[in-house]
Amino acid sequence: MRKDAAVADDRSGRARHRADSSRTSTSVPDEELMRVLYQEHAGPLLAYVLRLVAGDRQRAEDVVQETLIRAWKNAGQLNRATGSVRPWLVTVARRIVIDGHRSRQARPQEVDPSPLEVMPAEDEIDKALWLMTLSDALDDLTPAHREVLVETYFKGRTVNEAAETLGIPSGTVRSRVFYALRSMKLALEERGVTA
């Protein structure tokens, strides 16, 4: 009697298995297959993947979605399959998780750019353009005017120190600085720079 009951249970189990797999047989269109796959397998697949990704629900949902998309792309193979598709789905999901882990390990860790956005930085382009304009304006000056400006403004010497370095009287240095600055102002205005 026990043997007959075991055989009957085995037959009913196979019948249930065939009924489950018949839902994904060749007679089911792709859209219907996706709906059936989602209804029957998405919940258990999500629970399985959540364990794989340490509870990261967003990642788990992404993995389940990718798994179901791959199932849809391989609908022809799944339609021909004789048996449950859940092992196939579980294998695909596990491989997606492994591939994601490997790709994160392979590339360098990304740096958050937000601290750099908060740090003030000088605009070097404006500075470079200003120096180019200033250099061009200096080139327009006579050599005598240029050298007194270089000594007094760029090297930071006093009128007396500049006079001693250049070997000219301090009054001449003052005069040349005055006319050099006036010429520089005109040269910069011609270039569209206003002080």
C-alpha positions, 0 to 999 in steps of 0.5 A: 500500500505504501508503495502505491501511495508513493507512486501516486504522490510521485505521479501527482508531483510530476503532473504539477511539475508539468502543469507549471512548466506547461505555462512556459511551453511553446504554446505561450507567446513572449508577452504571456511568458514574461507575465507568467515568469514575473508572477511566478518567479519574481518574488522568490528570485528577489528574496534570493538575490537580496541575500546575495547582495546583503540586503541592498534592495535597489541592487536586488531589484536591478538584478531581478529586472536584468534576469527577467529581461535575459529570460525574455531575450531567451524566450525561445530556449525557455519555451523549449525547456522541459522543466521549471525555469527557476533554476535557470533564473537563479543561475542567471541572477547569481552570475549577474551579481558575481559579474557586478561584484567583479566589475566594481573590484576591477575599476578604481574607487570613484571619488566624490567630486563635491568637496572640490566644488566647495573649494574656491579656486582662482580663475587662472585663465583671467590671470593669464589673459591679464598678464598677456595684455600687460606684457603687450602693453609693456612692449609698447613702452620705450625701453627707458619707461619700461625699465623704471616700471620693472624696477619700481613696480615689478621688483618692488624697489623704492625710487631711490633704489631704482635710481641707484640700480639704473644709475640715473637721478631719482627725479628722472626715475619719478618723471619716467614712472609718471609718463610710463604709467600714463602710457601704460594706461593708454595702451591698456585702454586701447586693448579694452582694459579699464582700470 
